[in-house]
């Protein structure tokens, strides 16, 4: 079966954009910290392939990969938890959609990392 992919639609909660972007900007501008975050996520069975913000106040979209055996509920717990892009701040509402690879003939949207 292999890993699975999720589209995440992030909604920024009112009044939370500034705080969220400050934390996110700090992480993204610190290459060692960002590298550690990516490795920690991979250790948990998750990999972020793309981050696509539309506007500072949202929405934002991401494509995440989850290793084989991780349920949709497990992925939702991760994406909403402190290791997900909420950074423990509860600044985002995260709606997940599992990508149906049967409809693509099994072709993944990105080369698998997990």
C-alpha positions, 0 to 999 in steps of 0.5 A: 500500500505505501504511504498516504498523502493528505491535503490540509486546508488551514484556516487562521483563527481571528487575531492569531495570524501575527503570532503564528507568522512570527513563530513560523518565520523564526522556525523557517529562517533558522535552518538547523532548527527547521532541519531538526523539525523536519527530521522529528516529523519524519521520525513520527511518520510525517513529511510536509511536501509543500506549504502554500499560503494564499494570504497572511490571514489565510487560507493556507494549504499543505500537502503532507505524507504519512507513513503506511498504517497511520489513520486519518484520526492519527494524522488529524491529531498530529496536525492539530498537536504541538508538533503540527503547524499549530506549534501548540498555539491553536492558531489554526483550524486544520481540515484534512482530506486524504488524497485518493490515490486510486483515482490517480492510478496509484500515482502519488502527488510527490515522490515518497519520502516515507 
